[in-house]
Amino acid sequence: MLSVVEGLFISIAVVESILGTLGNGFIGLVNCTDCVKNKKCSVIGLILIGLATSRIFLIWIIITDGFIRILSPHTYSSGSLIEYMSYLWIIINHSSVWFATSLNIFYFLRIANFSHYIFLWLKRRINKVLSLLIGLLLISWLLSFPHTVKILNDHKVRNGNRTSHFMIPTSEYLTYQVVLNLGVIFLFALSLVTCFLLIISLWRHNRHMQLNALGVQDPSSEAHVRAMKVLLSFIILFTLNFIGIAIEISCFIVPEKKWLMIFGMTTSVLYPWGHSFLLILGNRKLKQASLKFLQRLKCCGERNL
């Protein structure tokens, strides 16, 4: 029987998943429509479509896994469900982090202003940089799948093919998880570094404009401040996502801590839905499309009344 607090966190997670599906679905739909109208798709359009799609799948695999472990943990002990969920998780989670990192690097190389020769060299070769990132994604998959197979096989041997919870020693299990997520950790670190560098560039540019504006309010200065707030919000949400996933992973070691697993699920889902709305508010095309959609809903509501 679930406690009141556990029920509250589950309700929050369900609401988050619905909002995340709607927000990411909207981003994907707008960019797909734009590609069809223009009969071509830009690099940023492809990244946003991939990011939105991977996040929708990520949200629902987190929720599905969470509900199975909460309401019917014995389900994992029958068949190969845990294996399928593990492989799906690797593909979807790594893809989501890869698209988020690609988006941050794209904005960093397009918007940031540094005079260092390495930055200028990368800026002129943005498409090659994104191609290199695809190679990193493939490498992370190649590293992750063999270790996942090893974890599952070791568990079956030690636990008599019962997968209700893991009986691998804690230190060994944590070592497996670090190796398993090396690619994701690298992409996560790369994403944070590019965000911080972009914030520094925007802050320096904003400060320079303020010094030369002589007290006059500059609209572009306000835009830079908003961009920095969006980036800081992304960093917070992205970090919370990894904390939530780490909590969920640790719950395989202590499966009796059901409330901790529910809290981890709620925290990890916060990022894919929260950042989707940040993207809608921070992207002019998406913001205009959302305003038009809300106006149509308002008109439809008034007609029905």
Order of alpha helices (4+ residues) and beta strands (2+ residues): alpha-alpha-alpha-alpha-alpha-alpha-alpha-alpha-alpha-alpha
